[in-house]
Amino acid sequence: MASKQEIVNVLEASHKEMLDVLNNTDVEKEVYPDWTVKEVLAHIAGWDEAIIASLSSFIQGGKPSVVAVNGIDAYNADSVAKRKKLSLDATFEDWEHQRDHLLATLYALPEKQVDDIINFPWGAEEGAGQGTISEMLERIAAHEVRHANDIKKA
């Protein structure tokens, strides 16, 4: 059972790890087939955006929906395509903005609700389709760290 501040710390640490990697890498380098660092940042921003929508819906008493209704790969492609025309600087700003917005949304969540069950925006494709809010946010932080490590390897 993580506290809200512990979750914030995990999210800030994953973001800092990515930032440290970005400061020491060639951002034009291909990380995955057809994805440079820019597309990876767009991808992470897209998932932060999905988490924000889920948390916002939950806070307002709604039942968060799955955004990856056509699967994670389709959501990833759509999310990256939506940001394709952004410059690298604008993509970086969007990545920063989405994380700031995610943290602000988390701060709006009452402390007692961090262990409430929520539908994960990615659905059941990556395992359980729901879990606690803290689990969802810890998974999104780990997701960012995985990509930071892949950028390092590239």
C-alpha positions in Angstrom: 0.0 0.0 0.0 1.8 3.1 -1.3 1.0 6.6 -0.1 0.2 9.3 -2.6 3.6 10.9 -2.0 5.4 7.6 -2.5 3.7 7.3 -5.9 4.6 10.9 -6.8 8.2 10.1 -5.9 8.2 7.0 -8.1 6.7 9.0 -11.0 9.2 11.8 -10.5 12.1 9.4 -10.3 11.1 7.6 -13.6 10.8 11.0 -15.3 14.2 12.1 -14.0 15.8 8.9 -15.2 14.4 9.5 -18.7 15.6 13.1 -18.6 19.1 12.0 -17.6 19.1 9.6 -20.5 17.9 12.2 -22.9 20.7 14.6 -21.8 23.3 12.0 -22.7 22.0 10.6 -26.0 21.6 11.4 -29.7 17.9 12.1 -29.9 18.0 11.3 -33.7 19.0 7.7 -33.0 16.5 5.0 -33.8 15.4 3.2 -30.6 12.9 0.7 -32.1 12.0 0.1 -35.8 10.6 3.4 -37.0 10.8 5.1 -33.6 13.4 7.6 -32.6 13.6 9.2 -29.2 11.0 11.7 -30.4 8.5 8.9 -31.0 9.3 7.2 -27.7 8.6 10.5 -25.9 5.3 10.9 -27.9 4.4 7.3 -26.9 5.0 8.0 -23.2 3.1 11.3 -23.3 0.2 9.4 -24.9 0.0 6.9 -22.0 0.3 9.7 -19.5 -2.6 11.4 -21.3 -4.6 8.1 -21.0 -3.8 7.8 -17.3 -4.9 11.4 -16.7 -8.2 10.7 -18.4 -8.7 7.6 -16.3 -7.9 9.4 -13.0 -10.0 12.4 -13.9 -13.0 10.2 -14.7 -12.5 8.3 -11.5 -12.2 11.4 -9.4 -15.4 12.7 -10.9 -17.2 9.5 -10.0 -17.1 7.9 -13.4 -15.9 4.5 -14.5 -12.7 5.0 -16.5 -12.8 3.3 -19.9 -10.2 1.4 -21.8 -8.6 3.6 -24.4 -6.7 0.8 -26.1 -10.0 -0.8 -27.4 -8.3 -1.9 -30.6 -5.2 -3.2 -28.7 -2.1 -1.6 -27.3 -0.3 -1.6 -30.6 -3.1 0.3 -32.3 -3.3 2.8 -29.4 0.5 3.3 -29.5 0.4 3.9 -33.3 -2.5 6.4 -33.0 -0.9 8.2 -30.0 2.4 8.6 -31.8 0.7 9.6 -35.1 -1.3 12.3 -33.3 2.0 13.9 -32.2 3.9 13.2 -35.5 3.9 16.8 -36.7 5.2 18.2 -33.5 8.9 19.3 -33.5 11.3 17.5 -31.2 11.1 20.5 -28.8 7.3 20.5 -28.9 7.3 16.7 -28.3 9.6 17.2 -25.3 7.3 20.0 -24.0 4.3 17.7 -24.5 6.0 14.9 -22.6 6.8 17.3 -19.7 3.3 18.8 -19.7 1.6 15.4 -19.6 3.6 14.3 -16.6 3.0 17.6 -14.8 -0.7 17.2 -15.6 -0.6 13.6 -14.4 1.0 14.7 -11.1 -1.6 17.5 -10.6 -4.4 15.0 -11.2 -2.9 12.6 -8.7 -2.7 15.4 -6.2 -6.4 16.0 -6.7 -7.1 12.4 -5.7 -8.0 11.9 -2.0 -5.2 9.9 -0.2 -7.7 7.2 0.8 -8.4 6.4 -2.8 -4.9 5.5 -4.0 -5.7 1.8 -3.3 -9.1 1.9 -4.9 -9.7 -0.4 -7.9 -9.7 1.3 -11.3 -9.9 0.1 -14.9 -6.5 0.3 -16.5 -6.6 2.3 -19.8 -4.7 -0.4 -21.6 -7.3 -3.0 -20.7 -6.5 -6.6 -20.0 -3.9 -7.0 -22.8 -1.0 -6.5 -20.4 -2.4 -8.8 -17.7 -5.1 -7.7 -15.4 -7.5 -5.1 -16.8 -7.9 -3.4 -13.5 -6.1 -3.0 -10.2 -5.4 -0.3 -7.7 -4.6 3.3 -8.7 -1.2 2.9 -7.1 -0.5 -0.2 -9.2 -1.5 1.6 -12.4 0.8 4.5 -11.6 3.7 2.3 -10.6 3.3 0.4 -13.8 3.4 3.6 -15.9 6.5 4.7 -14.1 8.2 1.3 -14.7 7.1 1.6 -18.4 9.0 4.9 -18.7 12.1 3.4 -17.0 12.0 0.4 -19.5 12.0 2.9 -22.4 14.8 4.9 -20.8 16.8 1.7 -20.6 16.1 0.9 -24.2 17.2 4.3 -25.3 20.5 3.8 -23.4 21.0 0.5 -25.1 20.3 2.0 -28.6 
